[in-house]
Amino acid sequence: MSIELEGIEDFEKLLGNMVLSQSDRRKAVKRGITVIADGLEKDTPKGKNKKLSEIKVTVREKDLAMEGVARSKAFYDVFQEFGTSEQKAHVGYFERSVDSNSEKAVSEMAEVILTKMR
């Protein structure tokens, strides 16, 4: 995939003329949040019943933006993320996983959007 631009003005004009449909935006967000969810499933502590590592992904339109949410199916995920008075073994696992996968998620979203620019 290649796009040839002479200057910033050409790039600005290209972006100004670009129109993304709702399904294109949904597809881009879905692809990005799926990368985050896959990383979370891999990085999450498993536990006895493995429910914590089951990640639910949803994409919805909120106000003027498209929003992607990756959420654990277990109710006790917040205790694993922030710790308790008795257990602090996995504190911050969710945030570390999202941070480590965010760059790849953005590039996946950009790929979907840039294919629509052709």
C-alpha positions as CSV (number, residue, x, y, z in Angstrom):
1,M,0.0,0.0,0.0
2,S,1.4,3.4,-0.9
3,I,0.1,6.9,-1.1
4,E,2.3,9.6,-2.8
5,L,2.1,13.1,-1.4
6,E,4.1,16.2,-2.4
7,G,3.5,18.3,0.7
8,I,1.4,18.8,3.8
9,E,-1.2,20.7,1.7
10,D,-1.9,17.5,-0.4
11,F,-2.3,15.5,2.8
12,E,-4.7,18.0,4.3
13,K,-6.7,18.0,1.1
14,L,-6.8,14.2,1.1
15,L,-8.0,14.0,4.6
16,G,-10.5,16.9,4.1
17,N,-12.2,15.0,1.2
18,M,-12.2,11.6,3.0
19,V,-15.6,10.5,4.2
20,L,-15.9,7.4,6.4
21,S,-19.2,5.6,6.7
22,Q,-20.4,4.4,10.1
23,S,-19.6,0.8,9.1
24,D,-16.0,1.8,8.2
25,R,-15.6,3.5,11.5
26,R,-17.1,0.6,13.4
27,K,-14.8,-1.8,11.5
28,A,-11.7,0.2,12.4
29,V,-12.6,0.5,16.1
30,K,-13.5,-3.2,16.2
31,R,-10.1,-4.2,14.7
32,G,-8.2,-2.0,17.2
33,I,-10.1,-3.1,20.3
34,T,-9.7,-6.7,19.2
35,V,-5.9,-6.3,19.4
36,I,-6.3,-4.9,22.9
37,A,-8.6,-7.8,23.9
38,D,-6.2,-10.5,22.5
39,G,-3.4,-8.9,24.5
40,L,-5.5,-8.9,27.6
41,E,-6.5,-12.5,27.3
42,K,-2.8,-13.4,27.0
43,D,-1.6,-11.2,29.9
44,T,-4.4,-11.8,32.4
45,P,-3.8,-14.0,35.4
46,K,-5.7,-17.2,34.8
47,G,-7.0,-18.2,38.3
48,K,-9.0,-21.4,39.1
49,N,-12.0,-21.0,36.7
50,K,-10.3,-18.9,34.0
51,K,-13.2,-16.5,33.8
52,L,-10.9,-13.5,34.4
53,S,-9.2,-14.1,31.1
54,E,-12.5,-14.2,29.1
55,I,-12.7,-10.7,27.5
56,K,-15.9,-9.3,26.1
57,V,-15.5,-6.7,23.3
58,T,-18.2,-4.2,22.4
59,V,-18.2,-1.4,19.9
60,R,-20.9,1.3,20.1
61,E,-21.5,4.9,18.9
62,K,-21.4,7.4,21.8
63,D,-22.3,11.0,21.0
64,L,-20.2,11.8,18.0
65,A,-17.5,9.1,18.5
66,M,-17.3,5.4,18.0
67,E,-16.2,3.7,21.2
68,G,-14.7,0.3,21.8
69,V,-14.7,-1.5,25.2
70,A,-12.8,-4.5,26.3
71,R,-14.1,-5.9,29.6
72,S,-13.5,-9.0,31.7
73,K,-16.5,-11.3,32.3
74,A,-15.5,-11.8,35.9
75,F,-16.9,-9.5,38.6
76,Y,-13.7,-9.7,40.6
77,D,-11.5,-8.2,37.8
78,V,-11.2,-4.9,39.7
79,F,-9.7,-6.7,42.7
80,Q,-7.0,-8.2,40.5
81,E,-6.3,-4.9,38.9
82,F,-6.1,-2.7,42.0
83,G,-5.3,-5.4,44.6
84,T,-6.8,-6.0,48.0
85,S,-5.4,-5.9,51.6
86,E,-4.6,-9.6,51.3
87,Q,-3.4,-9.8,47.7
88,K,-1.3,-7.5,45.6
89,A,0.3,-10.0,43.2
90,H,-1.2,-8.8,39.9
91,V,-1.8,-5.1,40.6
92,G,-1.8,-3.1,37.3
93,Y,-1.9,-6.1,34.9
94,F,-4.8,-4.6,32.9
95,E,-3.2,-1.2,32.4
96,R,0.2,-2.7,31.5
97,S,-1.4,-5.0,28.9
98,V,-3.3,-2.1,27.3
99,D,-0.3,0.1,27.2
100,S,1.9,-2.6,25.6
101,N,-0.7,-3.3,22.9
102,S,-2.0,0.2,22.2
103,E,0.5,1.1,19.5
104,K,-0.4,-2.1,17.5
105,A,-4.1,-1.3,17.9
106,V,-3.7,2.2,16.6
107,S,-1.7,0.9,13.6
108,E,-4.4,-1.7,12.9
109,M,-7.1,1.0,13.0
110,A,-5.0,3.3,10.7
111,E,-4.6,0.5,8.2
112,V,-8.4,0.1,8.0
113,I,-8.9,3.8,7.6
114,L,-6.1,4.2,5.0
115,T,-7.5,1.5,2.8
116,K,-10.6,3.6,2.5
117,M,-8.6,6.6,1.3
118,R,-7.7,4.9,-2.0
